[in-house]
């Protein structure tokens, strides 16, 4: 069984930075694509960034050049470095993983990001 636990959310001023972490219990090597999604109140959950087991990345247009997703297989952790945060970035950020062999999908519990002066 795989569990994902996010951390690193919080309150930051516009233009500030945060780094989110997604710790994986169980082997990260069994997971294929991992990603960060976000959901703001009244909106649908949307993809922010994703990374494959080989390190290929994909970003939503709204975060390109500001956010960076990375994966440390030795630490069983996926990160989302968020720079130049904007007022439109606040949301609950969720970590998602897909088991490569079975296509089972796992979600974390989410971490709140608030951007406010």
Chimera marker file (.cmm) of the C-alpha trace (Angstrom):
<marker_set name="trace">
<marker id="1" x="0.000" y="0.000" z="0.000" r="1" g="1" b="0" radius="0.5"/>
<marker id="2" x="1.307" y="3.442" z="-0.919" r="1" g="1" b="0" radius="0.5"/>
<marker id="3" x="0.598" y="6.522" z="1.159" r="1" g="1" b="0" radius="0.5"/>
<marker id="4" x="1.415" y="10.080" z="0.196" r="1" g="1" b="0" radius="0.5"/>
<marker id="5" x="1.902" y="12.788" z="2.814" r="1" g="1" b="0" radius="0.5"/>
<marker id="6" x="2.247" y="16.412" z="1.728" r="1" g="1" b="0" radius="0.5"/>
<marker id="7" x="3.874" y="19.148" z="3.761" r="1" g="1" b="0" radius="0.5"/>
<marker id="8" x="5.293" y="22.618" z="3.292" r="1" g="1" b="0" radius="0.5"/>
<marker id="9" x="2.168" y="24.647" z="2.694" r="1" g="1" b="0" radius="0.5"/>
<marker id="10" x="1.499" y="27.887" z="4.481" r="1" g="1" b="0" radius="0.5"/>
<marker id="11" x="1.024" y="31.619" z="4.164" r="1" g="1" b="0" radius="0.5"/>
<marker id="12" x="3.356" y="33.613" z="1.957" r="1" g="1" b="0" radius="0.5"/>
<marker id="13" x="3.334" y="37.129" z="0.537" r="1" g="1" b="0" radius="0.5"/>
<marker id="14" x="2.933" y="37.724" z="-3.194" r="1" g="1" b="0" radius="0.5"/>
<marker id="15" x="6.274" y="37.178" z="-4.876" r="1" g="1" b="0" radius="0.5"/>
<marker id="16" x="7.380" y="34.795" z="-2.165" r="1" g="1" b="0" radius="0.5"/>
<marker id="17" x="8.377" y="31.155" z="-2.323" r="1" g="1" b="0" radius="0.5"/>
<marker id="18" x="7.371" y="27.858" z="-0.799" r="1" g="1" b="0" radius="0.5"/>
<marker id="19" x="8.592" y="24.310" z="-1.250" r="1" g="1" b="0" radius="0.5"/>
<marker id="20" x="6.072" y="21.530" z="-0.980" r="1" g="1" b="0" radius="0.5"/>
<marker id="21" x="7.124" y="17.983" z="-0.205" r="1" g="1" b="0" radius="0.5"/>
<marker id="22" x="5.315" y="14.731" z="-0.866" r="1" g="1" b="0" radius="0.5"/>
<marker id="23" x="6.714" y="11.862" z="1.158" r="1" g="1" b="0" radius="0.5"/>
<marker id="24" x="5.937" y="8.415" z="-0.175" r="1" g="1" b="0" radius="0.5"/>
<marker id="25" x="5.576" y="5.455" z="2.145" r="1" g="1" b="0" radius="0.5"/>
<marker id="26" x="6.491" y="2.353" z="0.254" r="1" g="1" b="0" radius="0.5"/>
<marker id="27" x="8.784" y="2.280" z="-2.728" r="1" g="1" b="0" radius="0.5"/>
<marker id="28" x="8.765" y="5.256" z="-5.026" r="1" g="1" b="0" radius="0.5"/>
<marker id="29" x="10.261" y="3.039" z="-7.700" r="1" g="1" b="0" radius="0.5"/>
<marker id="30" x="6.931" y="1.262" z="-8.112" r="1" g="1" b="0" radius="0.5"/>
<marker id="31" x="5.369" y="4.569" z="-9.036" r="1" g="1" b="0" radius="0.5"/>
<marker id="32" x="5.351" y="5.970" z="-12.517" r="1" g="1" b="0" radius="0.5"/>
<marker id="33" x="4.102" y="9.492" z="-13.059" r="1" g="1" b="0" radius="0.5"/>
<marker id="34" x="3.835" y="11.636" z="-9.964" r="1" g="1" b="0" radius="0.5"/>
<marker id="35" x="2.292" y="15.040" z="-9.918" r="1" g="1" b="0" radius="0.5"/>
<marker id="36" x="1.030" y="18.024" z="-8.032" r="1" g="1" b="0" radius="0.5"/>
<marker id="37" x="-2.523" y="19.211" z="-8.464" r="1" g="1" b="0" radius="0.5"/>
<marker id="38" x="-4.358" y="22.094" z="-6.860" r="1" g="1" b="0" radius="0.5"/>
<marker id="39" x="-7.937" y="22.939" z="-6.104" r="1" g="1" b="0" radius="0.5"/>
<marker id="40" x="-9.173" y="26.394" z="-5.207" r="1" g="1" b="0" radius="0.5"/>
<marker id="41" x="-12.607" y="26.940" z="-3.616" r="1" g="1" b="0" radius="0.5"/>
<marker id="42" x="-15.366" y="26.550" z="-6.177" r="1" g="1" b="0" radius="0.5"/>
<marker id="43" x="-12.985" y="25.316" z="-8.857" r="1" g="1" b="0" radius="0.5"/>
<marker id="44" x="-12.071" y="21.949" z="-10.272" r="1" g="1" b="0" radius="0.5"/>
<marker id="45" x="-8.843" y="20.246" z="-9.327" r="1" g="1" b="0" radius="0.5"/>
<marker id="46" x="-6.191" y="21.026" z="-11.920" r="1" g="1" b="0" radius="0.5"/>
<marker id="47" x="-2.788" y="19.724" z="-12.842" r="1" g="1" b="0" radius="0.5"/>
<marker id="48" x="0.093" y="21.914" z="-11.752" r="1" g="1" b="0" radius="0.5"/>
<marker id="49" x="3.110" y="19.788" z="-12.646" r="1" g="1" b="0" radius="0.5"/>
<marker id="50" x="4.059" y="16.173" z="-13.148" r="1" g="1" b="0" radius="0.5"/>
<marker id="51" x="7.227" y="14.135" z="-13.379" r="1" g="1" b="0" radius="0.5"/>
<marker id="52" x="7.882" y="10.655" z="-14.723" r="1" g="1" b="0" radius="0.5"/>
<marker id="53" x="10.116" y="8.009" z="-13.224" r="1" g="1" b="0" radius="0.5"/>
<marker id="54" x="12.788" y="9.009" z="-15.720" r="1" g="1" b="0" radius="0.5"/>
<marker id="55" x="12.568" y="12.670" z="-14.769" r="1" g="1" b="0" radius="0.5"/>
<marker id="56" x="10.562" y="14.107" z="-17.655" r="1" g="1" b="0" radius="0.5"/>
<marker id="57" x="8.415" y="17.006" z="-16.512" r="1" g="1" b="0" radius="0.5"/>
<marker id="58" x="5.265" y="18.775" z="-17.617" r="1" g="1" b="0" radius="0.5"/>
<marker id="59" x="3.799" y="22.029" z="-16.284" r="1" g="1" b="0" radius="0.5"/>
<marker id="60" x="0.572" y="23.945" z="-16.497" r="1" g="1" b="0" radius="0.5"/>
<marker id="61" x="1.048" y="27.107" z="-18.541" r="1" g="1" b="0" radius="0.5"/>
<marker id="62" x="0.099" y="29.221" z="-15.534" r="1" g="1" b="0" radius="0.5"/>
<marker id="63" x="3.113" y="28.037" z="-13.523" r="1" g="1" b="0" radius="0.5"/>
<marker id="64" x="5.788" y="27.579" z="-16.197" r="1" g="1" b="0" radius="0.5"/>
<marker id="65" x="8.951" y="29.414" z="-15.281" r="1" g="1" b="0" radius="0.5"/>
<marker id="66" x="7.856" y="29.819" z="-11.644" r="1" g="1" b="0" radius="0.5"/>
<marker id="67" x="7.359" y="26.291" z="-10.315" r="1" g="1" b="0" radius="0.5"/>
<marker id="68" x="9.754" y="23.357" z="-10.473" r="1" g="1" b="0" radius="0.5"/>
<marker id="69" x="8.876" y="19.737" z="-9.763" r="1" g="1" b="0" radius="0.5"/>
<marker id="70" x="11.599" y="17.321" z="-8.758" r="1" g="1" b="0" radius="0.5"/>
<marker id="71" x="11.866" y="13.785" z="-7.525" r="1" g="1" b="0" radius="0.5"/>
<marker id="72" x="14.374" y="12.278" z="-5.099" r="1" g="1" b="0" radius="0.5"/>
<marker id="73" x="14.028" y="8.530" z="-5.409" r="1" g="1" b="0" radius="0.5"/>
<marker id="74" x="16.566" y="7.927" z="-2.634" r="1" g="1" b="0" radius="0.5"/>
<marker id="75" x="14.405" y="9.896" z="-0.207" r="1" g="1" b="0" radius="0.5"/>
<marker id="76" x="11.077" y="8.651" z="-1.578" r="1" g="1" b="0" radius="0.5"/>
<marker id="77" x="10.007" y="12.267" z="-1.965" r="1" g="1" b="0" radius="0.5"/>
<marker id="78" x="8.649" y="14.547" z="-4.661" r="1" g="1" b="0" radius="0.5"/>
<marker id="79" x="9.024" y="18.305" z="-4.336" r="1" g="1" b="0" radius="0.5"/>
<marker id="80" x="7.338" y="21.338" z="-5.793" r="1" g="1" b="0" radius="0.5"/>
<marker id="81" x="9.414" y="24.500" z="-5.571" r="1" g="1" b="0" radius="0.5"/>
<marker id="82" x="7.089" y="27.463" z="-6.014" r="1" g="1" b="0" radius="0.5"/>
<marker id="83" x="8.627" y="30.865" z="-6.679" r="1" g="1" b="0" radius="0.5"/>
<marker id="84" x="7.092" y="34.222" z="-7.528" r="1" g="1" b="0" radius="0.5"/>
<marker id="85" x="3.797" y="33.184" z="-5.998" r="1" g="1" b="0" radius="0.5"/>
<marker id="86" x="0.803" y="35.131" z="-7.249" r="1" g="1" b="0" radius="0.5"/>
<marker id="87" x="-2.632" y="35.908" z="-5.793" r="1" g="1" b="0" radius="0.5"/>
<marker id="88" x="-4.117" y="33.314" z="-8.179" r="1" g="1" b="0" radius="0.5"/>
<marker id="89" x="-1.963" y="30.475" z="-6.781" r="1" g="1" b="0" radius="0.5"/>
<marker id="90" x="-3.739" y="29.881" z="-3.437" r="1" g="1" b="0" radius="0.5"/>
<marker id="91" x="-5.351" y="26.472" z="-3.249" r="1" g="1" b="0" radius="0.5"/>
<marker id="92" x="-5.100" y="23.127" z="-1.569" r="1" g="1" b="0" radius="0.5"/>
<marker id="93" x="-2.207" y="21.370" z="-3.259" r="1" g="1" b="0" radius="0.5"/>
<marker id="94" x="-2.412" y="17.591" z="-3.641" r="1" g="1" b="0" radius="0.5"/>
<marker id="95" x="0.211" y="15.040" z="-4.506" r="1" g="1" b="0" radius="0.5"/>
<marker id="96" x="-0.803" y="12.270" z="-6.892" r="1" g="1" b="0" radius="0.5"/>
<marker id="97" x="0.983" y="9.075" z="-7.845" r="1" g="1" b="0" radius="0.5"/>
<marker id="98" x="0.216" y="6.305" z="-10.291" r="1" g="1" b="0" radius="0.5"/>
<marker id="99" x="1.538" y="2.809" z="-9.713" r="1" g="1" b="0" radius="0.5"/>
<marker id="100" x="3.231" y="1.815" z="-12.930" r="1" g="1" b="0" radius="0.5"/>
<marker id="101" x="2.305" y="-1.869" z="-12.993" r="1" g="1" b="0" radius="0.5"/>
<marker id="102" x="-1.384" y="-1.538" z="-12.151" r="1" g="1" b="0" radius="0.5"/>
<marker id="103" x="-2.279" y="2.096" z="-12.938" r="1" g="1" b="0" radius="0.5"/>
<marker id="104" x="-3.685" y="2.440" z="-9.426" r="1" g="1" b="0" radius="0.5"/>
<marker id="105" x="-3.954" y="6.099" z="-8.442" r="1" g="1" b="0" radius="0.5"/>
<marker id="106" x="-3.002" y="7.441" z="-5.021" r="1" g="1" b="0" radius="0.5"/>
<marker id="107" x="-3.685" y="10.892" z="-3.573" r="1" g="1" b="0" radius="0.5"/>
<marker id="108" x="-2.325" y="12.688" z="-0.566" r="1" g="1" b="0" radius="0.5"/>
<marker id="109" x="-4.483" y="14.601" z="1.891" r="1" g="1" b="0" radius="0.5"/>
<marker id="110" x="-3.475" y="18.011" z="0.575" r="1" g="1" b="0" radius="0.5"/>
<marker id="111" x="-1.662" y="21.014" z="1.956" r="1" g="1" b="0" radius="0.5"/>
<marker id="112" x="-3.006" y="24.567" z="1.972" r="1" g="1" b="0" radius="0.5"/>
<marker id="113" x="-1.138" y="27.356" z="0.209" r="1" g="1" b="0" radius="0.5"/>
<marker id="114" x="-2.227" y="30.916" z="0.905" r="1" g="1" b="0" radius="0.5"/>
<marker id="115" x="-0.821" y="33.987" z="-0.814" r="1" g="1" b="0" radius="0.5"/>
<marker id="116" x="-1.655" y="37.242" z="0.865" r="1" g="1" b="0" radius="0.5"/>
<marker id="117" x="-0.035" y="40.489" z="1.869" r="1" g="1" b="0" radius="0.5"/>
<link id1="1" id2="2" r="1" g="1" b="0" radius="0.2"/>
<link id1="2" id2="3" r="1" g="1" b="0" radius="0.2"/>
<link id1="3" id2="4" r="1" g="1" b="0" radius="0.2"/>
<link id1="4" id2="5" r="1" g="1" b="0" radius="0.2"/>
<link id1="5" id2="6" r="1" g="1" b="0" radius="0.2"/>
<link id1="6" id2="7" r="1" g="1" b="0" radius="0.2"/>
<link id1="7" id2="8" r="1" g="1" b="0" radius="0.2"/>
<link id1="8" id2="9" r="1" g="1" b="0" radius="0.2"/>
<link id1="9" id2="10" r="1" g="1" b="0" radius="0.2"/>
<link id1="10" id2="11" r="1" g="1" b="0" radius="0.2"/>
<link id1="11" id2="12" r="1" g="1" b="0" radius="0.2"/>
<link id1="12" id2="13" r="1" g="1" b="0" radius="0.2"/>
<link id1="13" id2="14" r="1" g="1" b="0" radius="0.2"/>
<link id1="14" id2="15" r="1" g="1" b="0" radius="0.2"/>
<link id1="15" id2="16" r="1" g="1" b="0" radius="0.2"/>
<link id1="16" id2="17" r="1" g="1" b="0" radius="0.2"/>
<link id1="17" id2="18" r="1" g="1" b="0" radius="0.2"/>
<link id1="18" id2="19" r="1" g="1" b="0" radius="0.2"/>
<link id1="19" id2="20" r="1" g="1" b="0" radius="0.2"/>
<link id1="20" id2="21" r="1" g="1" b="0" radius="0.2"/>
<link id1="21" id2="22" r="1" g="1" b="0" radius="0.2"/>
<link id1="22" id2="23" r="1" g="1" b="0" radius="0.2"/>
<link id1="23" id2="24" r="1" g="1" b="0" radius="0.2"/>
<link id1="24" id2="25" r="1" g="1" b="0" radius="0.2"/>
<link id1="25" id2="26" r="1" g="1" b="0" radius="0.2"/>
<link id1="26" id2="27" r="1" g="1" b="0" radius="0.2"/>
<link id1="27" id2="28" r="1" g="1" b="0" radius="0.2"/>
<link id1="28" id2="29" r="1" g="1" b="0" radius="0.2"/>
<link id1="29" id2="30" r="1" g="1" b="0" radius="0.2"/>
<link id1="30" id2="31" r="1" g="1" b="0" radius="0.2"/>
<link id1="31" id2="32" r="1" g="1" b="0" radius="0.2"/>
<link id1="32" id2="33" r="1" g="1" b="0" radius="0.2"/>
<link id1="33" id2="34" r="1" g="1" b="0" radius="0.2"/>
<link id1="34" id2="35" r="1" g="1" b="0" radius="0.2"/>
<link id1="35" id2="36" r="1" g="1" b="0" radius="0.2"/>
<link id1="36" id2="37" r="1" g="1" b="0" radius="0.2"/>
<link id1="37" id2="38" r="1" g="1" b="0" radius="0.2"/>
<link id1="38" id2="39" r="1" g="1" b="0" radius="0.2"/>
<link id1="39" id2="40" r="1" g="1" b="0" radius="0.2"/>
<link id1="40" id2="41" r="1" g="1" b="0" radius="0.2"/>
<link id1="41" id2="42" r="1" g="1" b="0" radius="0.2"/>
<link id1="42" id2="43" r="1" g="1" b="0" radius="0.2"/>
<link id1="43" id2="44" r="1" g="1" b="0" radius="0.2"/>
<link id1="44" id2="45" r="1" g="1" b="0" radius="0.2"/>
<link id1="45" id2="46" r="1" g="1" b="0" radius="0.2"/>
<link id1="46" id2="47" r="1" g="1" b="0" radius="0.2"/>
<link id1="47" id2="48" r="1" g="1" b="0" radius="0.2"/>
<link id1="48" id2="49" r="1" g="1" b="0" radius="0.2"/>
<link id1="49" id2="50" r="1" g="1" b="0" radius="0.2"/>
<link id1="50" id2="51" r="1" g="1" b="0" radius="0.2"/>
<link id1="51" id2="52" r="1" g="1" b="0" radius="0.2"/>
<link id1="52" id2="53" r="1" g="1" b="0" radius="0.2"/>
<link id1="53" id2="54" r="1" g="1" b="0" radius="0.2"/>
<link id1="54" id2="55" r="1" g="1" b="0" radius="0.2"/>
<link id1="55" id2="56" r="1" g="1" b="0" radius="0.2"/>
<link id1="56" id2="57" r="1" g="1" b="0" radius="0.2"/>
<link id1="57" id2="58" r="1" g="1" b="0" radius="0.2"/>
<link id1="58" id2="59" r="1" g="1" b="0" radius="0.2"/>
<link id1="59" id2="60" r="1" g="1" b="0" radius="0.2"/>
<link id1="60" id2="61" r="1" g="1" b="0" radius="0.2"/>
<link id1="61" id2="62" r="1" g="1" b="0" radius="0.2"/>
<link id1="62" id2="63" r="1" g="1" b="0" radius="0.2"/>
<link id1="63" id2="64" r="1" g="1" b="0" radius="0.2"/>
<link id1="64" id2="65" r="1" g="1" b="0" radius="0.2"/>
<link id1="65" id2="66" r="1" g="1" b="0" radius="0.2"/>
<link id1="66" id2="67" r="1" g="1" b="0" radius="0.2"/>
<link id1="67" id2="68" r="1" g="1" b="0" radius="0.2"/>
<link id1="68" id2="69" r="1" g="1" b="0" radius="0.2"/>
<link id1="69" id2="70" r="1" g="1" b="0" radius="0.2"/>
<link id1="70" id2="71" r="1" g="1" b="0" radius="0.2"/>
<link id1="71" id2="72" r="1" g="1" b="0" radius="0.2"/>
<link id1="72" id2="73" r="1" g="1" b="0" radius="0.2"/>
<link id1="73" id2="74" r="1" g="1" b="0" radius="0.2"/>
<link id1="74" id2="75" r="1" g="1" b="0" radius="0.2"/>
<link id1="75" id2="76" r="1" g="1" b="0" radius="0.2"/>
<link id1="76" id2="77" r="1" g="1" b="0" radius="0.2"/>
<link id1="77" id2="78" r="1" g="1" b="0" radius="0.2"/>
<link id1="78" id2="79" r="1" g="1" b="0" radius="0.2"/>
<link id1="79" id2="80" r="1" g="1" b="0" radius="0.2"/>
<link id1="80" id2="81" r="1" g="1" b="0" radius="0.2"/>
<link id1="81" id2="82" r="1" g="1" b="0" radius="0.2"/>
<link id1="82" id2="83" r="1" g="1" b="0" radius="0.2"/>
<link id1="83" id2="84" r="1" g="1" b="0" radius="0.2"/>
<link id1="84" id2="85" r="1" g="1" b="0" radius="0.2"/>
<link id1="85" id2="86" r="1" g="1" b="0" radius="0.2"/>
<link id1="86" id2="87" r="1" g="1" b="0" radius="0.2"/>
<link id1="87" id2="88" r="1" g="1" b="0" radius="0.2"/>
<link id1="88" id2="89" r="1" g="1" b="0" radius="0.2"/>
<link id1="89" id2="90" r="1" g="1" b="0" radius="0.2"/>
<link id1="90" id2="91" r="1" g="1" b="0" radius="0.2"/>
<link id1="91" id2="92" r="1" g="1" b="0" radius="0.2"/>
<link id1="92" id2="93" r="1" g="1" b="0" radius="0.2"/>
<link id1="93" id2="94" r="1" g="1" b="0" radius="0.2"/>
<link id1="94" id2="95" r="1" g="1" b="0" radius="0.2"/>
<link id1="95" id2="96" r="1" g="1" b="0" radius="0.2"/>
<link id1="96" id2="97" r="1" g="1" b="0" radius="0.2"/>
<link id1="97" id2="98" r="1" g="1" b="0" radius="0.2"/>
<link id1="98" id2="99" r="1" g="1" b="0" radius="0.2"/>
<link id1="99" id2="100" r="1" g="1" b="0" radius="0.2"/>
<link id1="100" id2="101" r="1" g="1" b="0" radius="0.2"/>
<link id1="101" id2="102" r="1" g="1" b="0" radius="0.2"/>
<link id1="102" id2="103" r="1" g="1" b="0" radius="0.2"/>
<link id1="103" id2="104" r="1" g="1" b="0" radius="0.2"/>
<link id1="104" id2="105" r="1" g="1" b="0" radius="0.2"/>
<link id1="105" id2="106" r="1" g="1" b="0" radius="0.2"/>
<link id1="106" id2="107" r="1" g="1" b="0" radius="0.2"/>
<link id1="107" id2="108" r="1" g="1" b="0" radius="0.2"/>
<link id1="108" id2="109" r="1" g="1" b="0" radius="0.2"/>
<link id1="109" id2="110" r="1" g="1" b="0" radius="0.2"/>
<link id1="110" id2="111" r="1" g="1" b="0" radius="0.2"/>
<link id1="111" id2="112" r="1" g="1" b="0" radius="0.2"/>
<link id1="112" id2="113" r="1" g="1" b="0" radius="0.2"/>
<link id1="113" id2="114" r="1" g="1" b="0" radius="0.2"/>
<link id1="114" id2="115" r="1" g="1" b="0" radius="0.2"/>
<link id1="115" id2="116" r="1" g="1" b="0" radius="0.2"/>
<link id1="116" id2="117" r="1" g="1" b="0" radius="0.2"/>
</marker_set>
